[in-house]
Amino acid sequence: MGAAIISDGRLLAAQRAEPAHLAGGWELPGGKVDPGESDEDALVRECHEELGVKVRLSRRIGGDWPLSERALLRVWTAEIVAGEPRALEHLELRWLGPHELYDVAWLPGDRPVIDVLAAEGLG
């Protein structure tokens, strides 16, 4: 699951710390769904664990974005309702405006979502 966290017309990007083959690449915050958890609940939990914030999810972007033969990315737009984002599990966080979306090296799985957000003017 991924969260396109938007605030003041800017998107929050997170730089991966691990695993080694993904470290340094940029992604939307999020993570895996635990057994018995809904996609939405997992995404809210992951944002709290990774960023120390509480988010409210809004609309889903696209459908299932394939990451590999066994993994899919599902993305929702989100807004922060409590807390200030901190890089608890990432190397760095950056807020990107509409004209800065391609200033970071997005991971291949996230790039199609960024293209949709860019075409929509950040949704």
C-alpha positions as CSV (number, residue, x, y, z in Angstrom):
1,M,0.0,0.0,0.0
2,G,1.2,3.5,-0.7
3,A,0.1,6.9,0.5
4,A,0.2,10.0,-1.7
5,I,0.3,12.4,1.2
6,I,-0.4,15.9,-0.1
7,S,-0.2,19.1,1.9
8,D,-0.3,22.7,0.6
9,G,-0.1,21.4,-3.0
10,R,3.1,19.3,-2.3
11,L,3.6,15.5,-2.3
12,L,5.6,13.8,0.4
13,A,8.4,11.6,-1.0
14,A,10.4,9.1,1.2
15,Q,13.9,7.8,0.4
16,R,14.3,4.1,1.1
17,A,17.0,3.0,3.6
18,E,16.6,-0.8,2.8
19,P,16.8,-3.4,1.4
20,A,20.2,-2.7,-0.2
21,H,18.9,-3.0,-3.8
22,L,16.3,-0.3,-3.2
23,A,18.2,1.9,-0.8
24,G,18.4,5.5,-2.0
25,G,15.4,5.2,-4.3
26,W,12.3,7.4,-3.6
27,E,8.9,6.1,-2.9
28,L,5.5,6.9,-1.5
29,P,5.3,5.9,2.2
30,G,3.4,2.7,3.0
31,G,4.0,-1.0,3.3
32,K,2.5,-4.4,3.6
33,V,-0.9,-5.5,4.8
34,D,-0.9,-7.8,7.9
35,P,-3.2,-10.8,8.0
36,G,-6.7,-9.8,8.9
37,E,-6.1,-6.1,8.2
38,S,-7.8,-4.1,5.4
39,D,-5.7,-2.2,2.9
40,E,-6.8,1.1,4.3
41,D,-6.1,0.1,7.9
42,A,-2.6,-1.1,6.9
43,L,-1.8,2.1,5.2
44,V,-2.8,4.2,8.2
45,R,-0.8,2.0,10.4
46,E,2.3,2.1,8.1
47,C,2.2,5.9,7.9
48,H,2.2,6.0,11.7
49,E,5.1,3.5,12.0
50,E,7.2,5.0,9.2
51,L,6.5,8.7,9.7
52,G,5.0,9.2,13.1
53,V,1.8,10.8,11.7
54,K,-1.9,10.0,11.6
55,V,-3.4,10.2,8.1
56,R,-6.9,10.3,6.7
57,L,-7.2,8.5,3.4
58,S,-9.2,10.1,0.5
59,R,-9.4,8.5,-2.9
60,R,-7.7,5.6,-4.5
61,I,-5.4,6.3,-7.4
62,G,-5.8,3.9,-10.3
63,G,-6.2,0.2,-9.7
64,D,-3.6,-2.4,-8.8
65,W,0.0,-1.3,-9.8
66,P,2.2,-4.4,-10.4
67,L,5.5,-4.4,-8.5
68,S,6.4,-7.9,-9.3
69,E,4.8,-11.3,-10.1
70,R,3.7,-11.6,-6.4
71,A,3.3,-7.9,-5.3
72,L,0.8,-5.1,-6.1
73,L,0.9,-1.5,-5.1
74,R,-2.4,0.2,-4.2
75,V,-2.3,3.9,-3.6
76,W,-4.6,6.4,-1.9
77,T,-4.3,10.1,-1.5
78,A,-4.0,11.1,2.1
79,E,-3.8,14.1,4.4
80,I,-2.0,14.4,7.7
81,V,-4.5,14.9,10.5
82,A,-2.0,14.7,13.4
83,G,1.8,14.9,13.8
84,E,4.7,16.2,11.7
85,P,6.4,13.6,9.3
86,R,9.7,12.3,10.5
87,A,12.0,9.9,8.6
88,L,11.7,7.0,11.2
89,E,12.4,4.3,8.7
90,H,13.7,6.2,5.7
91,L,16.9,8.1,4.9
92,E,15.2,11.3,4.1
93,L,11.8,12.9,3.4
94,R,11.1,15.7,0.9
95,W,8.0,17.7,0.0
96,L,7.8,18.1,-3.7
97,G,5.7,20.7,-5.6
98,P,4.1,19.9,-8.9
99,H,7.2,21.1,-10.8
100,E,9.5,19.1,-8.6
101,L,7.9,15.7,-8.8
102,Y,10.7,14.4,-11.1
103,D,13.6,15.9,-9.1
104,V,14.1,12.6,-7.2
105,A,14.8,9.1,-8.5
106,W,11.5,7.3,-8.0
107,L,11.5,3.6,-7.7
108,P,10.1,2.0,-10.8
109,G,7.0,0.7,-9.1
110,D,6.1,4.2,-7.9
111,R,6.8,6.0,-11.1
112,P,3.5,5.3,-12.9
113,V,1.6,6.6,-9.8
114,I,3.7,9.8,-9.9
115,D,2.9,10.2,-13.6
116,V,-0.8,10.1,-12.8
117,L,-0.4,12.6,-9.9
118,A,1.6,14.9,-12.2
119,A,-1.0,14.7,-15.0
120,E,-3.8,15.5,-12.4
121,G,-1.8,18.4,-10.9
122,L,-1.3,16.4,-7.7
123,G,-4.8,15.1,-7.7
